[in-house]
Each structure stands twice: as structure tokens, then as C-alpha cells.
Amino acid sequence: MSKADNYKGILKATSIFGSAQLIVILITLIKSKFVAVLLGTTGYGINSLFNNPLNLILAITSLGISFSAIRNIAIAKSQKNSDLYNKTLSIYYKLLWGTGILGVITMLLLAPLLSYWSFGNYNYTIDFIILSITLLFISFSNGYIGLLKGLQLTKLAAKVTIIPPLIATIASIPLFIIFGIKGIVPALFITHFATFLISRYYAKNIQYTPIKLKIKDVLDGGKEMISLGFVMTLAGLLSQLVGYLIILLITRYGSIEEVGLYNAGFSMTTMYIGLIFSAIAADYFPRLAAICNDNIQIREVANQQGEIILILLCPIIVLFIVFLPFIIRILLSDKFLTIIPFIQLTTLGMILRAVSWSMSYIPSAKGESKLFLVMETISCIANLALSYIGYRIDGLRGLGWSFILNYVFYTIIVYIIVKHRYQFKFSGTFYKVFCITSIFCILSLLISLLKGIPFYIFNIIISIIAIIYAITELDKRIQLLSYIKKRF
């Protein structure tokens, strides 16, 4: 495959999954609005008290199989070995059954305790028992999506991402109108059941020959999936723990109001800027996994991926920083304008996150789960330590600086590891794109400090230049302008 084809493949997958993620966010916002209006703050709270335990048990009992197996599926597909392919999928489906049933049993046993811990009584035990069945639905829904991603069927995977939340929202609203708060559990059940049916519909045509396997064969054959999945689950839980400890830090040395400001600011950054990372990850991981034994190809793909994500981030970050006050007023309110410095700094840190992100997938794509865990543990410890120092020195703005410093540290650590272990290095083209993107984003941050007419003039100028730069760089790689002219 030529360089141009690689770039086109990256952008195609990014546009497909990016659009899907954006639609899902809009659907989620609409559903949240209806929940808030129809059920009020109490209903919103009850909805969270059902969802949070469900997601926690899912995270623990699923063992991350639906993500880790993407690697094995991609490898089986790339090797064009029918025996390996059939065995991999047979093991995968058996593991989905196993982890799904484990989740159901775990929630059934904990149902009385979950009711008591969440609501202070046992009145909701039956509700948790009903919801326990959904863990099997979720196990297979995520499993089917993982299968589609592993086989790099991007359009089908995107459809499965969009359609279920849309149907769930349409089905949930009448339940909320008719039954009010009592409609929450039926709505959750229908949501996960609909997701299961739709994901199964799109995945059922994937052909393979099932192989009869004993439990020992499944565990032996799926050892790599379980190991990598468990480590990724552990890393995710560790990251959540650090996030919780940072909130406790703000609560202890600041106020509940600052916790709200921090959550709002961080959510805006990760939801809107982080959308790019989510979109690209869906295609990047299986592509890396398919070439995991070729360090030269990995270097080329990682560099191309890094270039594309930085080029796309350049105008997005510039526009986000430039129009941040207007975005906050539209999505939140004037009361949240005080978090502008924090959001600007975390947004700037996304450049370094893009650099480290393009490298950090390499160990997991190669199946080196322990190395991946070591990297993530180091990052979490550094994040917690820097966040403590940053907040104690300069409050929320200090947390913004700590975010940047954490990614400086993490990027250096990851680069040293992948360079030493896989002979990885960045290309001259990558460094050029990184430097130009960084300059644009830093300039936009400095311009945001201006007042009056100069603020608007320079903002317009840098926004236009950033957009032209991104289009020009994409045109060099995929002949974007020629493609647009042919289409129109």
C-alpha cells in the first residue's frame, strides 16, 4: 500500500468514526435534556445510581476482552489463515459468553447490596436483578463492535455505534413521559437489548466455521486476549482512581464549586477535542496489530498517524481556544468563564497527548501487556503528583499546567521505551508538523489575552491561516483539493 493510500485510509476511518462519535454525543445530549426535563434532578440522580454500578461491574467482569481481542482478530485476518481465523473467533465468542455470564452472576449476588449502597435501602433490589441480564447483552454488543473493528469493517462498526442510542432515545422518551422515574429501569433494559439486537444484525453475516472447544482450550487459546484485556481494564480503573483522587484533592483544599468547574472544563476538553482521539483509535489499533511483527511498518504507520492527528488538531485547537468564551456561554453559562485558563492549558496539552498517543498503542498492539501497564502506572503516578503540586500552587490553572507537564513527562518516557525496544523514531516530516502545530496553538493562546478590536482581528487571521495550513498539508498527502473538485 502506498503512502497516499495509507493517509487516505487514516482520514477515511477518522471521518467515519468521528462523524459517528459526534452523532452519538448529540443523541446523548438530547436524551440527557429529556431526562432532566421529564424526570428532574432526582430522576437524573437515580439514573446515575443505576448506571454507575452497572458500568463498574461491566468494567471488572468483562476483562476488556472486546477491545483486546481486536488485536488477535486483526492478526488472524492479516495472515489469511482460515484455521487460525476460525479458532480465534470461536475462542472470542466463548469468552464473551463467559464474561457476560460472570457479569450477570456478580450483579445478581450483589443486587441487595447495590440497592443499599446506592439508595440506603433494599427497595431497588429487583431493579438491579432485572438490570443484571443486560450485562450479557452489553458483553455481546461490545463484542460484535470489537469484531467489526478487528476486521476493519469501519462503516458497519460506525452504524452499530450510531443506531442503538438513537433507537434507545426514541424508545426511552415515551417511558419517561408515561411512567416517570419508574420508567428508568425499563428504558435502560430496552437500550441495551436494542443495542444487542442491532450489533448482532450487522455482525451475523461475518462468516467463520465454529470450532468445538473445551474450557481448557478456550482459556489456553484466549490467554493473550485475557491478559491484555485485564491489564487494559486495570489501567482504566487506575486512571479513574486518579481522577477521583484529584476531585478529593480539590474538595479538601478548595470547594465543591471548584469541583464542578473542574469537571465541566475537563469534560469539555475530553469530549470535544478528545473526539479526534476516539475516532482515530477505532482504526489505528487494529492496523497496528495487523503489522505487529514488522517494526519498520509500525514506524511508518505511527508517523503517518501522528502527522494526521496533529494536522487535524491544529485548526480545531486554534478555533476552540479562540472561541472558548462563546462556547462556554452557549454550552454552560457566564458563571463558568473562570475556567477559561484551565481549559486553554489542557487544550494545549492535547498536542503532546497526540504525540504520546501515537506511540503508546505500539506495546499493546504487540501484545506486551505488562509493559503497557508499567507505562500507564507511571503516567497515573506522575499525573497525581503533578496535579497535587499544581493545584496547591495555582488552583485550577495549576491543574492545567500539571496536565501539560504530565504529558511532557509521559511523552519522553514512552519515546525512550519504544525507541529502545522497537527501534522507533519520528520522521523529519512529523517533527515539522509538530512544531508548526505547536506554534499555531501557542499563538492562539497568546492572542486570547488581547482585548477589544485587536482580539477579534488577530483571532480571525490566525483561524484562517490555521485552516489553510491544515487543508494544504492534507492536500499534499491525499490530493484533497483535487478530490473536492471532482466531487463538485
C-alpha positions in Angstrom: 0.0 0.0 0.0 1.4 3.4 -1.0 1.9 6.4 1.4 -1.1 8.2 -0.2 -3.3 5.2 0.3 -2.3 4.9 3.9 -3.1 8.6 4.5 -6.4 8.2 2.7 -7.2 5.1 4.9 -6.5 7.0 8.1 -8.6 10.0 7.1 -11.5 7.8 5.8 -11.6 5.9 9.1 -11.3 9.2 11.1 -14.2 10.8 9.2 -16.4 7.8 9.6 -15.8 7.2 13.3 -15.5 10.9 14.0 -19.0 11.5 12.5 -20.4 8.6 14.4 -19.0 9.8 17.7 -20.3 13.3 17.1 -23.8 12.0 16.3 -23.7 9.8 19.4 -22.7 12.9 21.5 -25.6 14.9 20.1 -28.1 12.0 20.7 -26.7 11.7 24.3 -27.2 15.4 24.9 -30.8 15.2 23.6 -31.5 12.2 25.8 -29.9 14.0 28.8 -32.1 17.0 28.2 -35.3 14.9 28.2 -34.2 13.1 31.3 -33.5 16.5 33.0 -36.8 18.0 31.9 -39.1 14.9 32.4 -37.5 13.4 35.5 -35.9 16.4 37.1 -32.7 16.3 39.2 -34.0 13.4 41.3 -34.6 11.3 38.2 -31.2 12.3 36.8 -29.6 11.2 40.0 -31.5 7.8 40.1 -30.5 7.2 36.5 -26.8 7.7 37.5 -27.2 5.4 40.6 -28.3 2.6 38.3 -25.8 3.3 35.5 -22.6 3.7 37.6 -22.8 0.3 39.4 -23.7 -1.4 36.1 -20.7 0.2 34.3 -18.3 -0.6 37.2 -19.3 -4.3 37.2 -19.1 -4.4 33.4 -15.6 -2.9 33.5 -14.4 -5.5 36.1 -16.1 -8.7 34.8 -15.7 -8.1 31.0 -11.9 -8.2 31.4 -11.6 -5.8 28.4 -12.0 -8.8 26.0 -14.0 -6.8 23.4 -11.0 -4.4 23.0 -8.0 -6.7 23.5 -9.4 -9.3 21.0 -9.3 -6.7 18.2 -5.6 -7.4 18.1 -6.0 -11.1 17.7 -8.8 -10.8 15.1 -6.7 -8.3 13.1 -3.7 -10.6 13.1 -5.9 -13.6 12.1 -7.4 -11.7 9.3 -4.0 -10.3 8.0 -2.4 -13.8 8.0 -5.2 -15.2 5.8 -5.1 -18.5 7.8 -8.6 -20.0 7.9 -7.7 -22.3 10.8 -6.3 -19.5 12.9 -9.2 -17.3 12.0 -11.9 -19.8 12.9 -10.2 -20.7 16.1 -9.7 -17.1 17.1 -13.4 -16.2 16.6 -14.5 -19.4 18.3 -12.4 -18.6 21.4 -13.6 -15.0 21.3 -17.3 -15.9 21.3 -16.8 -18.4 24.2 -15.0 -15.7 26.2 -17.9 -13.3 25.5 -20.3 -15.8 26.9 -18.1 -16.5 29.9 -17.5 -12.8 30.8 -21.2 -12.0 30.2 -22.4 -14.7 32.5 -19.8 -13.7 35.1 -21.2 -10.2 35.0 -24.8 -11.4 35.4 -24.0 -13.7 38.3 -21.9 -10.9 40.0 -24.7 -8.4 39.8 -27.4 -10.9 40.9 -25.3 -11.7 44.0 -24.7 -8.0 44.7 -28.2 -6.8 43.9 -29.3 -6.3 47.6 -26.0 -4.6 48.5 -26.1 -2.4 45.4 -29.6 -1.3 46.4 -28.5 -0.5 49.9 -25.2 1.3 48.9 -26.9 3.3 46.2 -30.3 4.2 47.9 -29.8 3.4 51.5 -32.5 0.6 51.4 -33.3 -2.7 49.7 -36.3 -1.4 47.8 -34.4 -1.4 44.4 -33.1 -5.0 44.7 -35.5 -6.3 42.0 -34.4 -3.4 39.7 -30.8 -4.4 39.9 -31.7 -8.1 39.4 -33.5 -7.1 36.2 -30.6 -5.0 35.0 -28.2 -7.8 35.7 -29.4 -9.5 32.5 -28.3 -6.5 30.5 -24.7 -7.3 31.2 -25.0 -10.3 28.9 -26.5 -8.0 26.2 -23.7 -5.5 26.7 -21.0 -8.2 26.6 -22.1 -9.3 23.2 -22.9 -5.8 21.9 -19.3 -4.7 22.7 -18.1 -8.0 21.4 -19.7 -7.6 18.0 -18.4 -4.0 17.7 -14.9 -5.2 18.6 -15.2 -7.9 15.9 -16.2 -5.4 13.3 -13.3 -3.1 14.3 -10.8 -6.1 14.3 -11.9 -6.9 10.7 -11.6 -3.2 9.9 -15.3 -3.0 8.7 -15.4 0.7 9.6 -18.7 1.6 8.1 -20.5 -1.3 9.8 -18.9 -0.5 13.1 -19.9 3.1 12.8 -23.5 2.2 12.1 -23.6 0.0 15.2 -22.3 2.9 17.2 -25.0 5.3 16.0 -28.2 3.4 15.6 -28.6 1.8 19.1 -28.5 5.1 21.0 -30.9 6.7 18.5 -33.4 3.9 18.9 -32.9 3.9 22.7 -33.6 7.6 22.9 -36.8 7.3 20.9 -37.9 4.3 23.0 -37.0 5.9 26.3 -38.8 9.2 26.0 -42.3 7.7 25.9 -41.4 5.6 29.0 -40.3 8.7 30.9 -43.4 10.5 29.9 -45.8 7.7 30.9 -44.0 6.2 33.9 -41.7 9.0 35.1 -38.9 7.8 37.4 -40.3 4.2 37.3 -39.5 4.2 33.5 -35.8 4.4 34.1 -35.1 0.7 34.6 -37.3 -0.4 31.6 -35.6 2.3 29.5 -32.1 1.0 30.4 -33.2 -2.6 29.7 -34.6 -1.6 26.2 -31.5 0.5 25.4 -29.1 -2.4 26.0 -31.4 -5.0 24.4 -31.8 -2.8 21.3 -28.0 -2.3 21.1 -27.5 -6.1 21.3 -30.0 -6.9 18.5 -28.7 -4.2 16.1 -25.0 -5.1 16.7 -25.9 -8.8 16.2 -27.7 -8.0 13.0 -24.7 -6.3 11.4 -22.2 -8.9 12.7 -24.2 -12.1 11.9 -23.1 -12.1 8.2 -19.4 -12.5 9.2 -18.6 -16.0 8.0 -16.5 -18.4 10.1 -16.6 -22.1 11.0 -17.2 -22.6 14.7 -14.8 -25.0 16.4 -15.9 -27.1 19.4 -13.5 -26.2 22.3 -13.2 -27.4 25.9 -12.9 -24.9 28.7 -9.2 -25.6 29.0 -8.7 -24.9 25.3 -10.6 -21.6 25.5 -8.5 -20.5 28.5 -5.2 -21.6 26.9 -6.1 -20.1 23.4 -7.6 -16.9 24.9 -4.8 -16.4 27.4 -3.3 -13.5 25.4 -6.7 -11.8 25.0 -7.5 -12.2 28.7 -4.0 -10.9 29.8 -4.1 -7.8 27.6 -7.7 -7.1 28.3 -7.2 -7.5 32.1 -4.2 -5.1 32.0 -6.2 -2.5 30.0 -9.1 -2.8 32.4 -6.7 -2.4 35.3 -5.1 0.7 33.7 -8.5 2.2 33.1 -9.6 1.6 36.7 -6.3 3.1 37.8 -6.9 6.2 35.7 -10.4 6.5 37.1 -9.0 6.2 40.7 -6.5 9.0 40.0 -9.4 11.2 38.6 -11.4 10.5 41.8 -8.4 11.4 44.0 -7.9 14.7 42.1 -11.6 15.5 42.8 -11.0 14.7 46.5 -7.9 17.0 46.4 -10.0 19.9 45.1 -12.7 19.2 47.6 -10.2 19.2 50.5 -8.2 22.2 49.6 -10.8 24.1 47.5 -14.6 23.8 47.3 -17.5 21.8 45.8 -17.9 24.7 43.4 -14.4 24.2 42.1 -15.1 20.5 41.7 -18.0 21.5 39.4 -15.8 23.9 37.5 -13.0 21.3 37.1 -15.4 18.6 35.9 -17.1 21.0 33.4 -13.8 22.2 32.0 -12.2 18.7 31.7 -15.4 17.3 30.2 -15.4 20.0 27.5 -11.8 19.3 26.6 -12.0 15.5 26.5 -15.5 15.4 24.9 -14.8 17.8 22.0 -11.1 17.7 21.5 -10.8 14.1 22.6 -13.3 13.2 19.9 -10.5 13.0 17.4 -8.6 10.5 19.5 -11.6 8.3 19.9 -12.3 8.4 16.2 -8.8 7.5 15.1 -8.3 4.8 17.8 -11.1 2.7 16.4 -9.0 2.1 13.2 -5.4 2.7 14.4 -5.2 -0.2 16.9 -6.3 -3.0 14.5 -4.0 -1.6 11.8 -1.0 -1.6 14.1 -1.9 -5.1 15.4 -2.1 -6.5 11.8 1.6 -5.4 11.3 2.8 -6.0 14.8 5.8 -8.1 13.8 7.2 -5.5 11.4 8.9 -2.6 13.3 9.6 -0.7 10.1 5.9 -0.8 9.0 4.9 0.2 12.6 7.3 3.2 12.5 5.8 4.3 9.2 2.1 3.9 10.2 2.7 5.5 13.6 4.4 8.5 12.0 1.6 8.9 9.4 -1.0 8.6 12.2 0.8 11.2 14.3 1.1 13.6 11.3 -2.6 13.3 10.5 -3.8 13.8 14.1 -1.6 16.9 14.5 -2.8 18.4 11.2 -6.4 17.8 12.2 -5.9 19.1 15.7 -4.2 22.4 14.5 -7.3 24.3 13.3 -9.6 22.5 15.9 -7.5 23.6 18.9 -6.9 27.1 17.5 -10.7 27.6 16.9 -11.5 26.1 20.3 -9.1 28.4 22.1 -10.2 31.4 20.1 -14.0 30.9 20.6 -13.8 29.4 24.0 -15.7 32.3 25.8 -18.5 31.9 23.3 -18.6 28.1 23.6 -18.8 28.3 27.4 -21.6 30.8 27.2 -23.6 28.6 24.8 -23.0 25.2 26.5 -22.7 26.3 30.1 -23.2 29.9 31.4 -21.3 33.0 32.3 -20.6 31.5 35.7 -18.1 29.1 34.1 -16.0 31.7 32.4 -13.5 31.5 35.2 -12.3 28.1 33.9 -11.1 29.6 30.6 -7.3 29.5 31.6 -7.7 25.9 32.8 -9.4 24.7 29.6 -6.9 26.6 27.4 -4.0 24.9 29.0 -5.5 21.4 28.9 -6.4 22.0 25.3 -2.7 23.0 24.6 -1.7 19.8 26.3 -3.6 17.8 23.8 -0.8 18.4 21.3 1.6 16.4 23.5 -1.1 13.8 24.1 -1.3 13.3 20.3 2.4 12.7 20.2 2.5 10.2 23.1 -0.8 8.6 21.9 0.6 7.7 18.5 3.4 5.7 20.3 1.6 4.3 23.4 -0.5 1.9 21.3 2.6 0.1 20.0 3.2 -2.1 23.0 -0.4 -3.2 23.3 -0.6 -3.8 19.6 2.4 -6.2 20.1 0.7 -7.9 23.0 3.1 -6.6 25.6 0.5 -6.1 28.3 3.0 -5.8 31.2 4.9 -3.0 29.5 1.7 -1.2 28.7 0.6 -1.4 32.4 4.0 -0.1 33.5 3.7 2.9 31.2 0.2 3.7 32.4 1.1 3.3 36.0 4.0 5.7 35.7 1.7 8.2 33.9 -1.0 7.9 36.7 1.5 8.4 39.5 3.0 11.4 37.7 -0.4 12.9 37.0 -1.5 12.6 40.6 1.8 14.1 42.0 1.8 17.0 39.4 -1.9 17.7 40.0 -1.3 18.0 43.7 1.6 20.4 43.3 -0.1 22.4 40.5 -3.4 22.8 42.4 -1.7 23.8 45.7 0.4 26.4 43.8 -2.2 27.9 41.4 -5.6 26.3 41.8 -7.4 25.2 38.7 -5.0 26.9 36.4 -2.2 25.0 38.1 -4.1 21.8 37.2 -3.9 23.0 33.6 -0.1 23.3 33.8 0.1 19.9 35.5 -1.8 18.4 32.6 0.8 19.8 30.2 3.8 18.7 32.3 2.4 15.2 32.8 2.2 14.7 29.0 5.7 16.2 28.6 7.0 13.6 31.1 4.8 10.7 29.6 5.9 11.5 26.0 9.5 11.4 27.0 9.1 8.1 28.9 7.1 6.4 26.1 9.5 7.6 23.4 12.5 6.2 25.3 10.8 2.8 25.7 9.6 2.4 22.1 12.9 3.7 20.7 14.9 1.2 22.7 12.5 -1.7 22.4 11.2 -1.4 18.8 13.8 0.9 17.1 11.0 3.6 16.8 11.8 7.1 15.8 9.9 10.1 14.5 10.4 11.3 10.9 11.6 14.8 10.0 8.1 15.4 8.5 6.5 14.6 11.8 8.7 17.0 13.7 7.9 19.7 11.2 4.2 19.2 11.6 4.5 19.1 15.4 6.5 22.3 15.6 4.1 24.3 13.2 1.0 23.0 15.0 2.5 23.9 18.4 3.4 27.4 17.2 -0.2 28.0 15.9 -1.7 26.8 19.2 0.6 28.9 21.4 0.0 32.0 19.3 -3.8 31.5 19.6 -3.3 31.2 23.4 -1.4 34.5 23.4 -3.9 36.2 21.2 -6.7 35.2 23.6 -5.1 37.5 26.2 -5.7 40.6 23.9 -8.8 42.8 24.4 -11.0 44.8 22.2 -10.7 45.1 18.4 -7.1 43.6 18.2 -8.5 40.4 19.8 -11.1 39.9 17.1 -8.7 40.9 14.2 -5.9 38.6 15.2 -8.3 35.8 16.1 -9.8 35.8 12.6 -6.4 36.0 11.0 -4.9 33.0 12.9 -8.0 31.0 12.4 -8.0 31.4 8.7 -4.3 30.7 8.4 -4.6 27.5 10.6 -7.4 26.2 8.4 -5.5 27.0 5.2 -2.4 25.2 6.7 -4.4 22.1 7.5 -6.0 21.9 4.1 -2.6 22.4 2.4 -1.0 19.7 4.4 -3.8 17.3 3.8 -3.7 18.1 0.0 0.0 17.2 -0.1 -0.9 13.7 1.3 -4.2 12.8 -0.3 -4.8 15.4 -3.1 -7.7 16.8 -1.1 -8.4 19.7 -3.3 -8.4 17.6 -6.5 -10.9 15.2 -4.8 -13.2 18.1 -3.8 -13.1 19.5 -7.4 -14.1 16.1 -8.8 -17.0 15.8 -6.4 -18.3 19.2 -7.1 
